[in-house]
Amino acid sequence: MGEAGRGVRALPAAEALELRLGMSQENVERTRHFIDAYNRRDFDAAIRDFDPDIEWVLPEHQRSDSAIGARGIIRFWEGLDQTFDELQLRPQEYVDAGDRVATRLRHFARGKGSGLELDNELYHQVTTFRDGVIVRIEYLTTWDEALEAAGAR
């Protein structure tokens, strides 16, 4: 069955956005705002829509870097900035499943000092909302896991 038959509308690739009909676009926009602000290193803007007790959940092999609350998340980001000269999250696709948004990500990074570059799909993000506020951000190692965690499968 083609895209139209499944109720999926793809927008221009430059927007890296796939919307399922009948969803709330506000959550996608909040997720996009968070990623854009993070990429600019505007951490105050990045946490604008965070719940005070937001859960930051990393994959099992990196679980010790998970955090509760914006302060712990910002500490994690600052640690990344000590390791990388540049780190960008590059969304490839957004899928909104109601109160969750799955974001397919490419990570671009350049190691501090080494100049070593990384450009791949390292983790994918599932952002959970409650009343328009981000209450959980979870990173998963495969896109299929992210879609399942978002309830989009």
Secondary structure, 3 states (H helix, E strand, C coil): CCCHHHCEEECCHHHCCEEECCCCHHHHHHHHHHHHHHHHCCHHHHCCCEEEEEEEECCHHHHHHCEECHHHHHHHHHHHHHHEEEEEEEEEEEEECCCEEEEEEEEEEEECCCCCEEEECCCEEEEEEECCEEEEEEEECCHHHHHHHHCCC
